[in-house]
Amino acid sequence: MKNVLNFPTKTVRDWLIIEREMKIELPKLGLSSASQFRVISRMKVFFEILNFELDYSFSIEWPTSLSRDQITSITSTLSSAIGEISTK
């Protein structure tokens, strides 16, 4: 028998990022816990209806003075930083 691991879909992961940030920001507005729960619950329904996807891709025009190794080093550092942010 095979062990099957089900990974969350991109939409589920995107929602978890949004929900985490809302849980950080909503208390700063002075909302009660019940109000925070209601806002998050309503936003989740809205998010699921939209089937919204976050796109983290972007394009950078590098100066011609940078070597390929320098560009690789910079992009590697950026990739690591973005990865750390998205897993918090």
Backbone bond lengths (Angstrom), bond angles and torsions (degrees), N, CA, C in turn:
res aa  C-N    CA-C-N  psi(-1)  N-CA   C-N-CA  omega(-1)  CA-C   N-CA-C  phi
1 M - - - 1.442 - - 1.528 109.18 -
2 K 1.317 115.76 136.50 1.455 120.82 -179.21 1.510 111.43 -87.92
3 N 1.325 115.52 145.29 1.453 120.55 171.55 1.514 107.89 -89.36
4 V 1.317 117.31 124.37 1.456 121.44 -179.16 1.514 108.52 -111.07
5 L 1.324 115.09 126.35 1.456 121.00 177.15 1.521 108.25 -104.58
6 N 1.317 116.47 122.17 1.456 120.56 176.72 1.519 109.14 -97.42
7 F 1.319 115.85 118.72 1.447 121.23 178.04 1.520 109.06 -94.03
8 P 1.325 117.44 146.19 1.462 118.71 179.47 1.530 111.27 -64.19
9 T 1.322 114.89 146.81 1.459 119.63 178.65 1.523 109.98 -68.00
10 K 1.312 115.86 165.58 1.460 120.72 178.66 1.519 110.33 -59.50
11 T 1.325 117.30 -39.59 1.460 120.72 179.64 1.525 110.80 -61.43
12 V 1.321 116.77 -41.54 1.470 120.96 178.64 1.521 109.96 -64.71
13 R 1.314 117.14 -44.31 1.475 120.29 178.76 1.523 110.72 -63.35
14 D 1.334 116.85 -42.48 1.467 120.31 178.95 1.522 110.58 -60.97
15 W 1.341 116.55 -43.28 1.461 118.99 179.77 1.526 110.68 -62.36
16 L 1.316 117.46 -41.62 1.465 120.48 -179.11 1.522 111.35 -60.61
17 I 1.328 117.00 -36.17 1.473 121.00 176.96 1.527 109.59 -65.32
18 I 1.320 116.14 -46.65 1.469 120.50 -179.88 1.526 110.77 -63.56
19 E 1.323 115.98 -45.41 1.468 120.28 -179.40 1.532 110.82 -61.03
20 R 1.326 116.93 -43.30 1.468 120.84 179.27 1.521 110.65 -59.15
21 E 1.328 116.68 -45.00 1.464 120.30 -179.45 1.529 111.51 -67.01
22 M 1.324 116.71 -38.13 1.468 119.56 177.60 1.526 110.40 -63.23
23 K 1.323 117.30 -38.07 1.465 120.97 179.44 1.527 111.59 -67.21
24 I 1.313 116.31 -23.20 1.464 120.63 176.11 1.525 110.27 -82.66
25 E 1.332 117.10 -43.36 1.462 122.07 -171.99 1.529 114.25 -83.95
26 L 1.320 118.71 -37.10 1.469 120.15 -176.02 1.533 113.69 -60.90
27 P 1.322 119.87 -39.83 1.469 118.47 177.89 1.529 112.76 -60.46
28 K 1.319 117.21 -27.57 1.465 121.25 179.28 1.532 111.47 -66.55
29 L 1.337 116.71 -18.97 1.468 121.44 179.26 1.527 112.07 -87.49
30 G 1.321 116.42 -3.59 1.454 120.37 178.81 1.517 113.84 79.47
31 L 1.338 117.49 18.49 1.463 120.52 179.52 1.525 110.33 -75.78
32 S 1.320 115.37 146.24 1.464 119.28 175.68 1.525 108.96 -67.81
33 S 1.314 116.45 162.62 1.474 120.62 178.29 1.518 110.98 -59.11
34 A 1.338 116.62 -39.92 1.467 120.53 179.32 1.528 110.91 -63.65
35 S 1.327 116.65 -40.85 1.471 120.60 178.76 1.522 110.75 -66.87
36 Q 1.319 116.47 -40.94 1.462 120.19 178.03 1.529 110.11 -61.13
37 F 1.323 116.65 -45.29 1.463 121.41 179.27 1.525 110.22 -60.29
38 R 1.329 116.71 -42.90 1.466 120.42 -179.23 1.528 111.47 -65.24
39 V 1.323 117.63 -43.84 1.467 121.25 179.33 1.529 109.88 -61.88
40 I 1.317 116.78 -47.34 1.468 120.63 -179.29 1.520 110.57 -63.05
41 S 1.327 117.43 -42.68 1.468 120.93 179.45 1.519 111.54 -62.14
42 R 1.333 116.30 -43.75 1.471 120.35 -179.83 1.525 111.07 -67.33
43 M 1.330 116.51 -39.62 1.467 120.02 179.60 1.529 110.68 -66.73
44 K 1.326 117.15 -34.65 1.463 119.67 178.83 1.522 110.44 -63.60
45 V 1.328 116.76 -44.10 1.464 120.64 177.95 1.527 109.67 -59.85
46 F 1.326 116.38 -46.33 1.464 121.46 179.12 1.528 110.92 -60.17
47 F 1.320 116.56 -44.93 1.465 122.36 179.66 1.528 110.41 -59.97
48 E 1.328 116.77 -43.85 1.466 120.81 -179.02 1.530 111.56 -67.19
49 I 1.322 117.17 -36.07 1.468 120.80 177.96 1.527 110.34 -64.43
50 L 1.334 116.12 -42.10 1.462 120.32 -178.96 1.515 113.03 -70.81
51 N 1.338 116.10 -23.87 1.458 120.99 -172.97 1.531 109.05 51.81
52 F 1.312 114.29 46.81 1.458 124.25 -174.09 1.519 110.84 -73.68
53 E 1.314 116.50 139.40 1.465 120.37 175.16 1.521 109.88 -123.04
54 L 1.317 115.53 133.40 1.458 120.47 175.34 1.515 108.83 -83.82
55 D 1.306 115.87 136.74 1.459 120.66 179.52 1.517 108.02 -114.70
56 Y 1.314 115.60 113.23 1.454 120.64 -177.75 1.530 112.61 -93.77
57 S 1.324 116.99 7.05 1.456 118.65 -176.75 1.529 111.08 -83.67
58 F 1.306 115.35 148.77 1.457 120.77 176.75 1.526 108.18 -154.84
59 S 1.293 115.12 163.92 1.456 120.82 -177.47 1.528 109.10 -118.20
60 I 1.308 115.73 138.99 1.463 121.11 -179.75 1.519 108.29 -126.49
61 E 1.312 115.03 132.95 1.461 119.88 172.91 1.524 107.73 -95.25
62 W 1.321 116.37 112.74 1.457 120.95 -176.42 1.521 110.47 -85.12
63 P 1.329 116.26 143.59 1.471 119.27 174.80 1.530 110.03 -61.09
64 T 1.288 116.40 143.60 1.470 120.23 -179.66 1.523 112.02 -67.49
65 S 1.322 117.04 -15.26 1.466 120.33 179.77 1.532 112.67 -74.75
66 L 1.350 117.51 -13.96 1.466 120.20 179.44 1.520 110.43 -85.57
67 S 1.318 114.56 139.44 1.472 119.03 176.87 1.530 109.32 -80.09
68 R 1.304 116.61 165.19 1.459 122.38 177.70 1.530 109.99 -59.64
69 D 1.326 117.58 -39.57 1.469 121.85 178.88 1.533 111.42 -64.33
70 Q 1.320 116.32 -40.14 1.467 120.10 178.14 1.531 110.34 -64.68
71 I 1.308 116.79 -43.49 1.469 120.86 179.23 1.523 110.27 -63.28
72 T 1.314 116.43 -42.73 1.464 120.67 178.06 1.521 110.73 -61.52
73 S 1.300 117.79 -42.16 1.466 122.26 178.96 1.532 110.70 -63.19
74 I 1.318 116.89 -45.11 1.468 121.14 -179.65 1.522 110.45 -64.27
75 T 1.332 117.09 -47.30 1.468 119.69 -177.73 1.527 111.52 -66.45
76 S 1.315 116.68 -33.85 1.460 120.22 176.81 1.533 110.87 -64.48
77 T 1.325 116.12 -43.47 1.468 121.04 178.38 1.525 110.55 -63.09
78 L 1.331 116.47 -44.50 1.473 120.32 178.50 1.520 111.62 -62.89
79 S 1.313 116.17 -43.21 1.458 120.68 179.78 1.532 111.28 -60.46
80 S 1.314 115.94 -43.46 1.470 120.00 178.42 1.521 111.32 -63.08
81 A 1.327 116.69 -43.21 1.464 120.55 -179.73 1.524 111.55 -64.22
82 I 1.322 117.27 -42.50 1.470 121.03 178.14 1.518 110.34 -64.67
83 G 1.334 116.26 -40.80 1.457 119.98 177.81 1.511 112.42 -61.25
84 E 1.320 117.29 -40.25 1.468 121.14 178.92 1.523 110.48 -65.32
85 I 1.335 116.99 -42.63 1.462 120.79 -179.50 1.523 110.60 -63.47
86 S 1.323 116.90 -42.45 1.470 119.65 -174.19 1.520 113.07 -76.48
87 T 1.327 118.71 -10.36 1.462 120.06 178.78 1.518 112.92 -103.44
88 K 1.314 117.86 1.29 1.473 120.68 -179.75 1.497 110.36 -74.35
